[in-house]
């Protein structure tokens, strides 16, 4: 039976053709095309030689109007990190606070790592002078519980590794 005599087959064929055309139009342009995201990577820092968890920013993706960082927390402590929150505050030149974001890491056993992404919007990566890292006092690890910890209690167990992608400042 010809396609033209079968409406269901005709609609299915037309939909497949449209879908194929749409897929062809959304193919990724080369990474070096103007206006495309550019990603820089390095190996995450997993230890500082001290008994501490290590926070490492080891990836940066620059968009036209946003900046995304790849962040890994490695637990080198002798106890589980049940939950820890970090505040990341992006600053412009002259120390002006632009935006802040929070990231949480969960259920991190000793020697294990977790990866998270941190995105600042409406700003380019080259506009961020530094990122201030602090803890709002929300953690559960070792003897600390989310009800017994105060701001600054959690971050004393964390080493912040220098990053080639952005200057990190511990608060």
N, C-alpha and C positions, 0 to 999 in steps of 0.2 A: 504494500500500500504506500503510495507516495506521501511525503511529509505534508504537502499542502492539503491533503484530504483528511488528515488526522490532527484536529486542533490541539490535543494534549501533547502530541509529539512535536508539533510546531512551536508551542509555548516552551517546552523543555529545551528544544534546540536553540531558541532565541535567548533563553536565560543563560544557557551554557556559553553562548557566544558573547553575551554581555559580561558575564563573569570573567571569561578569559581575557576580554579587552580591558576590563578593570584591573586584573592582575598584572597585565603587561604595563599599564600606566603607573602602577605603584611599585615597580621594580626599583631597587635602591640605586641611586646614582653613585658614582665613585666617591670614596671617602674624602678625596681632596677637592670635591666640587664646592664652589662657593656657597655659603649658607648652611653647610652641613656640619654636624657635630664632629668635634675632634677630641679623641680620647688619648690621654697619656697615662701610662701604667708603670708601676715599679713593683718589686716584690714587697709583700707586707712584712713589717718588722714583727717578729714573734717573741723575741726575748731581749731583755736589756741586761741580763746577767744578775738580776735582782729577783727575789721572790715577790713578784707583782704581776698583775694582769697588764697586758700591753695593748694600748689603743694606737692603731696605725691607720693613717690616711694614705692609701697607695694607688688611688686611681682618681683621675679628674676628667670629666667630660664637659667640654665647653660648647654651649649652644649660643645662638644669637641673643637670647634673652633669659638664660638660666645657666646655672653651674651645678653639676652633680659630682659629689665626691664618693668614692668607695671607701668604706671604713671597716676595719676588722678589729675585733677584740679577741685576744688570746688569753686564756686563763692559765697563768703559771702559779696560781695560789694553791695551797694544800686543801682547799675546800671548794665546794660548788658555789658558783654565782647563780643564785636563783633568779634574781632580777636586778638590773642596774639601769638607771636612766642618766643620760648626759645631756647637757644643754650646750649647743653649738651656736655661738653668736658671731655672725659675720660683721666685720668692721671695715669701713672705708678708710681712706687716708685721714690723718688727724684723729683717729680713734673714734669716729662717729659710728654708732651702732646702726646697722642697716636692717638686719633681720635676725631672728633666732629660731632655731629648730631644736626639737628633742628627738633623741633616738634611745630605744630600750634594747637591751640584750637579755635573753632569757635562758635558763636551764643550761648553763655552761659548766660542764664538768672540768676538773683539772686536766690540763694539756690540750683541751679542745678550743676551737676558734669559731666565731660567727661573723658573717659578713652582712653589712647593711649599707643602704645608700642614703645619702643626705643631699637634698636639693634646695638651693636658694633660687627663688624666682625673680624675674624682672631685673636681673643684674648679670653682667658677664663675669667670668672667672677673673679676668685681668683687673676688674674693679675692686676685688676683695683684697684688702691689704693684709688682714690676718683674721683668724678664727679663734675666738676665746672659748676654751673648753672648761666647763664647770659641772658640778653635780648638784641637783636641786635637793639632795637628801633622800632620794627615793631608791633604796636598794635593799636587797635581802641576800646576805652572803656571810658566811661564818657566823659570828655572834650578833651581827647586825640584822635587824628585821625592818620592814618598811614602817613599823610603828616606833622603832627606837633610833632610827638614823636621822640626822640633821644635815642641812647643807654643809658640804665639805667632809663629812664622815666617810663617804664612799670613795671619793677620788684619791684619798691617801693610799689606797691599795692599788692604784693605777699608775703606770708609767705612760706618758704620752710621747711616742716616738717622733723625732723630727721627720718632716715630710718634704720631698722635693717638689710637691704640688701646691702647697700653701703653708704659710707660717702659722703654727699652732701656738697658742699662749694658754698656759694653765692659769686658771683663776683660783 
